[in-house]
Amino acid sequence: MCKNLAMHRVVVLALDGVYPFELGIPARIFGTATDSGGAALYDVRTCSLDGAPVTTNADFTIAVGFDSSALEEADTVVIPPFSACDAPESEWMPADLARALARVRPETRIVSICTAAFVLAALGLLDDRPATTHWKQADRFRSLFPQVRMDADVLFVDEGRIVTAAGSAAGIDACLHLLRRDHGSVVANRVARLCIVPPWRDGGQAQFIDRPIPELTAATTAATRAWALNHLDRPLPLTELAAHARMSVRTFCRRFREETGLPPGQWLTQQRVDHARHLLEATDLPIDRVAADAGLGTATSLRQHLANTIGVSPTAYRQTFRNDPAVTPAAAAPACRDLVLRAL
């Protein structure tokens, strides 16, 4: 999908009323990514429609380095949310914005964060496709764009060329996912560590809608989750996890879901597959050993899990990162370009 992964150009389109947090995500994630020799993997540029400074939804204005002509050379375009997304269509899809986005090349990857999905929908880019946006705007989105398969229960949706992310931190998840898709988990995990964020939250993980934050004095499953990550190679029955957390099974399951958005078994399988992918990329371990070390049992089980999540075999997945760094898992398996990422 990317014409030159050695220096992939990401152009972020800042519109008046832009949300500063989301605006900074692409530069922070992609701009931090380097190869093993320390060379930058992405050229990140921020533009406005006319190159002039843009207002934000905070109390400051941001100067940018480029105008919308930068979109013509973009390999990835990212559109952060902006205040007008909450207004009538005439305000969030002005003629100059439509003209600017018409300059984007057909093969360019386009990413919307939060309510910027409204812009992509208005352009017809999401017709008959699954997509997501912030859960608070999902009903309004559905009423305006019934032709889009809106799913407000996920963090992001990867449709290959088009990627939509839910609000705020889900933009980080989507960018890390794309970084991982482009260059593998070693690079993505390194960036996540530098940014001090979780390296992987599956797109299918639920958005956190009106969930109360546990009291600081309440028991938490965090220590047990950390312990489980260090013992993925062994069976981890629910009774053992609950005992480690010093909770009843019922309390543990309820607390676990409150804190992660997933039931324990689903979360654990997700971590096992993630670890297996890392081992395939970063080691020469035989496939059977990778499956065992990740706690997936057999090579057959590993193949099934990878087929369900990314549509490739363990051998094919490993080869994409060993034989040609410019080949992505998506390129090795075109079918997975149309995959909506779901929690396992």
Protein Blocks (a to p, Z undefined) as FASTA:
>chain_A
ZZblmlccddddddehiafklmmmmmmmmmmpccfkopafbdcddddfkopacddfbfbd
cddfbdfklmmmpfbdcddddfklmmcfklmmcfklmmmmmmpcfklccddehjllmmmm
mnopmgoiacdddfklmmmmmmmmmmbccdfkbfbdcehjaccddehjlmmmmmmmmmmm
mnojklmmmmmmmnopafbdcfklccdehiacddfkbccfklmmmmmmmmmmpccdfklm
mmmnopafklmmmmmmmmnopafklmmmmmmmmmmmmmmmmmccdfklmmmmnonopakl
mmmmmmmmnopafklmmmmmmmomkbcfklmmmmlmmpccddZZ
